[in-house]
């Protein structure tokens, strides 16, 4: 019984360590996806639509203003990034669209929850408004 408990702890440790290593790797975006052009012009309407989607789907982890301080942030294996910082804002629109659509690890895929590509582009436009 003791061997089973030790073995279980080792397996849990390996799984946790593997997940952490995956999450800490740079998030590679395929070149063609990174070059994708935002098809929704930035406007007050687009940003407002993106903000409404943000409140529904993103704020619980990423925080109301994108600082990575949402109510669920502390329950995640990887801290959500601060979207106001240059590291995030320096990404292409296509990269942000791809990451939002596809997800990875703690970040869920939203392509089935937000099925209209224009809505994801509205989110991208809203995320751009979070820069300092």
HELIX and SHEET records of a PDB file:
HELIX    1   1 UNK A    2  UNK A   24  1                                  23    
HELIX    2   2 UNK A   31  UNK A   34  1                                   4    
HELIX    3   3 UNK A   44  UNK A   57  1                                  14    
HELIX    4   4 UNK A   59  UNK A   62  1                                   4    
HELIX    5   5 UNK A   73  UNK A   75  5                                   3    
HELIX    6   6 UNK A   86  UNK A   89  1                                   4    
HELIX    7   7 UNK A   93  UNK A  102  1                                  10    
HELIX    8   8 UNK A  117  UNK A  128  1                                  12    
END                                                                             
